[in-house]
Amino acid sequence: MFKQLGDGSYANTKQLAGYVTLFSSWIYEHFPSIGHRQLRDDYVEDQPLCMKYVVGSRLSTLASVQMQLDSLCVGVVQWMPYEEHRAVRPFEWISLFSGYIRLSGCRQMHLPECILRQFGYIQCIPSHPTTVHHGDPSTSDIDHRWLDYNANLVQGVVLATDVGTCVPAYLEWFRSISHPYIIQMAEDDRPPVITHYGRRHGGKDTISEHPAVGLCRRIASTLQLIIGDGHLTEDSLAWEGTQTTLMLARSATEDMFVYVRRRRNGR
């Protein structure tokens, strides 16, 4: 599944088929605003998490899902949804193993340093995979590192006080190497990003939240309540307008990023 999900991320992949219950449950746990499902009233924590949900036959269109994904921000992601489940399924430290894993002849790199927020740590900028694991290890080398996993865990991690925290430069780095948006838009239509709002007090520079961030946060919360109420019909004009506005509001509030449209005359 690990390899197939990687293959499914390629641009020319059109469909994902097969038994995807585990993958669907992972989406439901981490992204509560995506998908159509209901919680079972009789679910208890000693059952597998995939049994928590009742999934109906209602489907979302590709366009609506893309819009929902583009509107996601840090505040709506459940980075660590399994805390209540730990009494039944304790955390395994081998999950922080960094290196190649294999199933028979199929080999894939396992790099938890890229998703530290899902383990409750501060996300740092990871090293490039080619600098972390050199060469083309043999099957015996992979097995040896796996059996000696305690010596191959991610090092230097720091527990986060607030779940979802990352180092200041991480988001800029992530946006530079990844594809933060699915819906294509001209770059000129994307406003420049100002990460903080600075003021001078008594000759000293101070960093504070831009006043627009609080307003956009309230707008996003109100729109989320409207969408969650279930009275909007998907693909309707009201649905698309609400989703688009929500995406813009969340773009401004994500980690206090404020989008400011500059006038072309420089004023």
C-alpha positions as CSV (number, residue, x, y, z in Angstrom):
1,M,0.0,0.0,0.0
2,F,2.9,2.4,0.8
3,K,4.3,1.9,-2.7
4,Q,0.9,2.1,-4.4
5,L,0.0,5.3,-2.7
6,G,3.3,6.7,-3.9
7,D,2.5,5.6,-7.5
8,G,-1.0,7.1,-7.1
9,S,0.5,10.6,-6.6
10,Y,1.9,10.7,-10.1
11,A,0.2,13.2,-12.4
12,N,-0.8,10.6,-15.0
13,T,-2.5,8.3,-12.5
14,K,-6.3,8.6,-12.9
15,Q,-7.8,6.1,-10.5
16,L,-7.1,4.3,-7.2
17,A,-8.8,1.0,-6.9
18,G,-8.8,-1.9,-4.4
19,Y,-9.3,-2.3,-0.7
20,V,-8.7,1.2,0.6
21,T,-10.4,1.0,4.0
22,L,-7.2,1.8,5.8
23,F,-6.5,4.8,3.6
24,S,-10.0,6.1,3.9
25,S,-9.9,5.9,7.7
26,W,-6.6,7.8,7.7
27,I,-8.2,10.6,5.7
28,Y,-11.3,10.7,8.0
29,E,-9.1,10.9,11.1
30,H,-6.7,13.6,9.9
31,F,-9.1,15.7,7.7
32,P,-12.5,15.8,9.4
33,S,-13.9,18.3,6.9
34,I,-13.3,16.0,3.9
35,G,-15.6,13.2,2.9
36,H,-19.1,12.0,3.7
37,R,-19.4,9.7,6.7
38,Q,-21.0,9.4,10.1
39,L,-19.7,8.2,13.4
40,R,-21.0,5.0,14.9
41,D,-22.8,5.5,18.2
42,D,-21.6,2.1,19.5
43,Y,-17.9,2.4,18.7
44,V,-15.5,1.8,21.5
45,E,-11.7,2.4,21.5
46,D,-10.7,-1.2,21.7
47,Q,-12.0,-1.7,18.1
48,P,-10.0,-0.9,15.0
49,L,-10.4,2.8,14.1
50,C,-11.8,1.9,10.6
51,M,-14.9,0.6,12.4
52,K,-15.7,4.1,13.8
53,Y,-17.2,5.3,10.6
54,V,-20.4,4.6,8.6
55,V,-19.8,5.6,5.0
56,G,-22.8,6.2,2.7
57,S,-23.1,6.0,-1.0
58,R,-22.9,9.8,-1.5
59,L,-20.0,10.8,-3.6
60,S,-18.1,14.0,-4.1
61,T,-17.1,15.4,-7.4
62,L,-13.4,15.7,-8.3
63,A,-13.8,19.5,-8.5
64,S,-15.3,19.8,-5.0
65,V,-12.6,17.6,-3.5
66,Q,-9.9,19.7,-5.1
67,M,-11.4,22.8,-3.7
68,Q,-11.7,21.3,-0.3
69,L,-8.0,20.3,-0.4
70,D,-6.9,23.7,-1.5
71,S,-8.8,25.3,1.4
72,L,-7.1,23.2,4.0
73,C,-4.9,24.9,6.5
74,V,-2.9,23.9,9.6
75,G,-5.8,24.7,12.0
76,V,-8.2,22.2,10.5
77,V,-5.8,19.2,10.3
78,Q,-5.9,16.7,13.1
79,W,-2.2,16.0,13.4
80,M,-2.5,13.5,16.3
81,P,-6.0,11.9,16.3
82,Y,-5.0,8.7,18.0
83,E,-4.3,9.9,21.5
84,E,-7.5,8.3,22.9
85,H,-6.6,5.0,21.2
86,R,-3.1,4.7,22.8
87,A,-4.4,2.7,25.8
88,V,-5.4,0.0,23.3
89,R,-2.6,0.5,20.7
90,P,0.5,2.0,22.3
91,F,2.9,4.0,20.2
92,E,5.7,1.9,18.7
93,W,9.1,3.6,18.6
94,I,10.0,1.7,15.5
95,S,7.6,4.1,13.7
96,L,10.4,6.6,13.9
97,F,12.8,4.3,11.9
98,S,14.4,6.2,9.1
99,G,15.7,4.2,6.1
100,Y,14.6,1.6,3.6
101,I,11.8,-0.8,4.3
102,R,11.0,-3.7,2.1
103,L,8.4,-6.4,1.3
104,S,10.1,-9.2,-0.6
105,G,11.8,-7.4,-3.6
106,C,9.8,-4.2,-3.2
107,R,11.8,-1.4,-1.5
108,Q,10.7,2.0,-0.4
109,M,12.3,4.8,1.7
110,H,10.6,5.4,5.0
111,L,11.3,9.0,6.2
112,P,9.3,10.0,9.3
113,E,11.5,13.1,9.6
114,C,9.3,14.6,6.9
115,I,6.1,14.2,9.0
116,L,7.2,14.9,12.5
117,R,4.0,16.8,13.4
118,Q,2.1,13.6,13.2
119,F,4.2,12.3,16.0
120,G,3.8,15.4,18.2
121,Y,7.2,16.9,17.4
122,I,8.2,20.3,15.9
123,Q,8.6,19.9,12.2
124,C,12.0,20.9,10.9
125,I,13.3,21.1,7.4
126,P,14.4,17.6,6.6
127,S,17.6,16.8,4.7
128,H,17.3,15.7,1.1
129,P,16.7,11.9,1.0
130,T,19.9,11.3,-1.1
131,T,22.0,12.9,1.7
132,V,20.3,10.8,4.4
133,H,20.7,7.4,2.9
134,H,23.5,6.9,0.4
135,G,23.9,4.3,-2.2
136,D,21.8,1.3,-3.2
137,P,21.7,-1.0,-0.1
138,S,21.3,-4.7,-0.5
139,T,18.5,-6.7,0.9
140,S,20.7,-7.9,3.8
141,D,21.8,-4.3,4.5
142,I,18.1,-3.2,4.7
143,D,17.2,-6.1,7.0
144,H,20.2,-5.4,9.3
145,R,19.2,-1.8,9.7
146,W,15.6,-2.7,10.4
147,L,16.6,-5.3,13.0
148,D,18.9,-2.7,14.6
149,Y,16.2,0.0,14.4
150,N,17.0,1.6,17.7
151,A,20.2,2.9,16.2
152,N,18.4,4.2,13.1
153,L,15.6,6.3,14.6
154,V,15.1,10.0,13.7
155,Q,17.5,12.0,15.9
156,G,17.2,15.5,17.4
157,V,13.4,15.7,17.6
158,V,11.8,18.2,19.9
159,L,8.3,17.8,21.5
160,A,5.9,20.5,20.4
161,T,4.0,22.5,22.9
162,D,1.3,23.1,20.4
163,V,0.4,20.3,18.0
164,G,1.3,21.2,14.4
165,T,4.2,23.5,15.2
166,C,7.0,23.8,12.7
167,V,10.2,25.9,12.6
168,P,9.8,29.4,11.1
169,A,11.4,28.6,7.7
170,Y,9.6,25.3,7.1
171,L,6.5,26.6,5.3
172,E,8.5,28.7,2.9
173,W,10.7,25.7,2.2
174,F,7.7,23.4,1.8
175,R,6.1,25.8,-0.7
176,S,9.3,26.0,-2.7
177,I,9.7,22.3,-3.2
178,S,6.0,21.1,-3.2
179,H,2.7,21.9,-4.9
180,P,0.6,23.7,-2.3
181,Y,-2.3,24.1,-4.7
182,I,-4.2,21.7,-6.9
183,I,-6.3,24.2,-8.8
184,Q,-4.2,25.9,-11.4
185,M,-4.0,29.7,-11.2
186,A,-1.8,32.3,-12.7
187,E,1.0,33.3,-10.5
188,D,0.1,37.0,-10.9
189,D,-3.2,36.2,-9.3
190,R,-1.6,34.8,-6.2
191,P,-0.8,37.6,-3.7
192,P,2.6,37.8,-2.1
193,V,3.0,36.3,1.3
194,I,3.9,38.3,4.4
195,T,4.6,35.9,7.3
196,H,4.4,38.5,10.1
197,Y,3.2,42.0,10.7
198,G,5.9,44.2,12.0
199,R,5.6,47.5,13.9
200,R,8.1,49.8,15.5
201,H,7.6,50.8,19.1
202,G,10.2,53.1,20.8
203,G,12.7,52.5,18.0
204,K,12.5,48.7,18.3
205,D,11.0,46.2,15.8
206,T,8.3,44.0,17.2
207,I,6.4,41.2,15.6
208,S,2.6,40.9,16.0
209,E,-0.4,39.4,14.3
210,H,-1.7,41.4,11.4
211,P,-5.2,42.8,12.2
212,A,-6.6,41.1,9.1
213,V,-5.7,37.7,10.4
214,G,-8.3,37.8,13.2
215,L,-11.0,38.9,10.8
216,C,-10.2,36.2,8.3
217,R,-10.2,33.6,11.1
218,R,-13.8,34.7,12.0
219,I,-14.8,34.5,8.4
220,A,-13.3,31.0,8.0
221,S,-15.1,29.8,11.2
222,T,-18.5,31.2,10.0
223,L,-18.1,29.6,6.6
224,Q,-17.1,26.3,8.1
225,L,-20.3,26.3,10.2
226,I,-22.4,27.0,7.0
227,I,-20.7,24.1,5.1
228,G,-21.0,21.7,8.1
229,D,-24.7,22.4,8.4
230,G,-25.3,20.3,5.3
231,H,-27.8,22.6,3.6
232,L,-25.5,23.5,0.7
233,T,-25.7,21.3,-2.4
234,E,-22.4,20.3,-3.8
235,D,-21.4,21.9,-7.2
236,S,-24.0,24.6,-6.8
237,L,-23.1,28.2,-7.2
238,A,-23.5,28.8,-3.4
239,W,-21.3,25.7,-2.6
240,E,-18.5,26.8,-5.0
241,G,-18.6,30.4,-3.8
242,T,-18.5,29.4,-0.1
243,Q,-15.6,27.0,-0.7
244,T,-13.6,29.6,-2.6
245,T,-14.1,32.2,0.1
246,L,-13.2,29.7,2.8
247,M,-10.0,28.8,0.9
248,L,-9.0,32.5,0.7
249,A,-9.8,33.1,4.4
250,R,-7.8,30.1,5.5
251,S,-4.9,31.1,3.3
252,A,-4.6,34.3,5.3
253,T,-4.9,32.6,8.7
254,E,-2.5,29.7,8.0
255,D,0.3,30.2,10.5
256,M,-0.5,33.9,10.5
257,F,0.3,34.2,6.8
258,V,-1.3,37.4,5.5
259,Y,-1.9,37.9,1.8
260,V,-1.7,41.5,0.8
261,R,-2.5,42.8,-2.7
262,R,0.1,45.4,-3.7
263,R,-0.9,48.2,-6.1
264,R,1.2,48.3,-9.2
265,N,2.1,51.9,-8.7
266,G,3.9,50.9,-5.5
267,R,1.6,52.8,-3.1
